[in-house]
């Protein structure tokens, strides 16, 4: 029995000689591998999910690329292959989330604009109308009449 115990101690010293990689390095490698193997559609979905979780803050393309352990240029190229840009994804996410907010009658238009990272309701209204052809209040009125 003591013989086995001595072997265990010896094995423990052997294991301690091999310094394990840092957890952060493992995560970095895993994310980098994951990015390389994501399809274009999945990459767009992944970026969208990050943005939704960060609203009302809008992370920069640099922040997103650092999170993915890549460069802004590589991220831009990968998004281009998917037929989009980071700015388009940001605008799409903001519009989709704004529509959800407008469907929630408890939120004012001003609250919806702030929740989606707009500086003020005026900027939000202009952007919303440009994308949908309706003002936020018109969109909400149509939802309520249905």
C-alpha positions, -999 to +999 in steps of 0.1 A: +000+000+000+028+025+009+045+015-024+015+027-044+014+059-023+050+066-032+043+061-068+014+086-066+037+112-051+062+106-079+035+109-105+023+141-089+058+156-092+059+146-128+026+163-134+037+195-116+068+198-139+044+203-168+030+237-164-006+237-175-017+263-200-036+293-185-073+291-187-074+324-206-051+309-232-074+279-236-104+302-240-085+323-266-076+292-286-111+278-284-127+311-295-102+315-323-109+279-335-146+285-332-144+317-353-125+299-380-151+271-381-182+292-379-203+295-411-209+330-423-245+328-411-235+316-377-209+343-374-235+370-381-259+354-355-230+353-330-222+390-335-260+398-333-263+379-299-233+399-285-249+431-296-283+422-281-267+414-248-247+447-248-276+471-256-279+500-250-241+501-254-229+495-289-195+478-289-170+489-315-159+465-342-125+464-324-142+453-292-161+426-310-130+414-328-110+413-296-137+393-280-134+368-309-096+370-307-093+382-343-086+415-360-112+441-371-100+435-407-105+397-405-139+401-389-149+426-416-138+402-443-157+373-428-188+395-425-183+406-461-184+370-471-218+368-454-229+398-475-231+423-446-210+447-426-207+453-389-226+486-392-255+468-410-257+442-383-257+469-356-285+488-374-305+455-380-302+445-343-312+480-331-343+480-355-354+445-344-350+454-307-368+487-312-397+469-329-400+446-299-398+477-276-426+494-295-447+463-293-444+467-255-469+494-248-455+501-214-423+517-229-424+552-243-408+560-276-381+578-257-374+548-235-373+526-266-347+549-282-325+549-251-328+511-246-314+507-282-285+530-279-298+561-296-288+595-282-323+608-283-358+601-296-353+624-326-324+604-339-342+572-332-373+584-351-353+594-381-335+561-383-367+541-377-386+559-404-357+556-428-357+518-424-394+511-421-411+540-439-431+547-407-425+568-376-423+548-344-457+562-333-472+551-366-457+516-363-470+513-327-505+525-338-506+499-365-496+472-340-523+483-316-550+483-343-543+447-353 
